[in-house]
Amino acid sequence: MKHISKLLRQPGFDLLFFYLALAFFSWPFFAKIDQYPEKMFGYIFLPWGITVFTLFLISQSLISSDEDEQDAEKE
């Protein structure tokens, strides 16, 4: 878990995540699903869910890093 937390706190990860999310929600991605409207919900919900979950993990890694810094200052 510490390895994932360290990865999520990297400054470049935010930029990479932004471009990945932008690609997930781009028009060419959705243009292919016009042929299958019944799958539209899954194609929209899955990237949205991944985005929300990743943002949650980023926030948790930042909270844990703040707590680690406070514990180090107390010692």
MODELLER restraints for C-alpha pairs under 7 A, 6 or more apart:
rsr = mdl.restraints
at = mdl.atoms
rsr.add(forms.Gaussian(group=physical.xy_distance, feature=features.Distance(at['CA:5:A'], at['CA:61:A']), mean=5.03, stdev=0.5))
rsr.add(forms.Gaussian(group=physical.xy_distance, feature=features.Distance(at['CA:8:A'], at['CA:58:A']), mean=5.52, stdev=0.5))
rsr.add(forms.Gaussian(group=physical.xy_distance, feature=features.Distance(at['CA:8:A'], at['CA:61:A']), mean=6.76, stdev=0.5))
rsr.add(forms.Gaussian(group=physical.xy_distance, feature=features.Distance(at['CA:9:A'], at['CA:58:A']), mean=6.90, stdev=0.5))
rsr.add(forms.Gaussian(group=physical.xy_distance, feature=features.Distance(at['CA:9:A'], at['CA:61:A']), mean=6.72, stdev=0.5))
rsr.add(forms.Gaussian(group=physical.xy_distance, feature=features.Distance(at['CA:9:A'], at['CA:62:A']), mean=6.70, stdev=0.5))
rsr.add(forms.Gaussian(group=physical.xy_distance, feature=features.Distance(at['CA:21:A'], at['CA:51:A']), mean=6.74, stdev=0.5))
rsr.add(forms.Gaussian(group=physical.xy_distance, feature=features.Distance(at['CA:24:A'], at['CA:47:A']), mean=6.17, stdev=0.5))
rsr.add(forms.Gaussian(group=physical.xy_distance, feature=features.Distance(at['CA:33:A'], at['CA:40:A']), mean=6.36, stdev=0.5))
